Amino acid sequence: MRKVPQLRKLNKRIIEEVSMHNIDDLTRYDIPESAIKCWQDRGITELLPFQEKAIQSFGLLDGKSLLVSAPTSSGKTLLSEIAAMRVARK
């Protein structure tokens, strides 16, 4: 039973549904501007579609648990950094 093609189809649909937005928008979630500046200095200016979906649709910054499975170098670490910043501010 292989589910990889189904996951690819789901990932493609998620990517198509979500528009990218500027990383500066994270200030509305009480993410410190200093952290955002640090990410920008590393060249991160926009969230990828799955990162935005994790935040907006799956409640990553609302304290909900979330398991993210994505390829290496796809942006999972940034998601954990964003979540850690949110928790640290509470």
C-alpha positions in Angstrom: 0.0 0.0 0.0 1.8 3.1 -1.2 0.5 6.5 -0.3 3.2 8.6 -1.8 1.2 9.6 -5.0 -1.7 10.6 -2.7 0.6 12.7 -0.6 2.1 14.4 -3.6 -1.4 15.3 -4.9 -2.3 16.6 -1.4 0.9 18.7 -1.2 0.3 20.1 -4.6 -3.3 21.1 -3.7 -2.1 22.7 -0.5 0.6 24.7 -2.3 -2.0 25.9 -4.9 -4.5 27.0 -2.2 -2.1 29.1 -0.1 -0.5 32.3 -1.2 2.9 33.3 0.1 3.2 36.2 2.4 5.9 38.4 3.7 7.7 37.2 6.9 7.1 40.7 8.4 3.5 39.6 8.8 4.6 37.4 11.7 4.5 40.5 13.9 0.7 40.0 14.2 1.5 36.8 16.0 3.7 38.6 18.6 6.9 37.3 17.0 9.7 39.8 17.9 10.9 42.1 15.2 14.4 41.2 16.2 13.8 37.6 15.3 12.2 38.5 12.0 15.2 40.7 11.3 17.6 37.8 12.0 15.7 35.6 9.6 15.7 38.4 7.0 19.4 38.7 7.4 19.7 35.0 6.5 17.7 35.7 3.3 14.3 34.6 4.5 11.8 37.2 3.3 8.6 35.1 2.7 7.0 32.1 4.1 6.7 29.1 1.9 3.2 27.8 1.2 3.3 24.9 3.7 4.7 27.2 6.4 1.9 29.6 5.9 -0.6 26.8 5.9 0.8 25.4 9.2 0.4 28.8 10.8 -3.0 29.8 9.4 -4.9 26.6 8.9 -3.4 24.2 11.4 -2.9 26.5 14.4 0.8 26.2 14.8 0.9 29.5 16.7 -2.3 28.9 18.6 -0.6 26.2 20.8 -1.8 23.3 18.8 0.5 20.3 18.2 1.5 19.7 14.7 3.6 17.1 13.0 5.3 18.3 9.8 6.8 15.9 7.3 8.7 17.6 4.5 11.9 17.0 2.6 15.3 18.1 3.8 15.9 21.9 3.5 12.3 22.6 3.0 11.8 25.0 5.9 10.8 22.8 8.9 13.4 24.3 11.1 12.1 27.8 10.5 8.6 26.6 11.5 10.0 25.3 14.8 11.9 28.6 15.4 8.7 30.6 14.8 6.8 28.4 17.2 9.5 28.7 19.8 9.5 32.4 19.5 5.7 32.5 20.0 5.9 30.3 23.1 8.8 32.3 24.6 6.7 35.5 24.3 3.8 34.0 26.3 
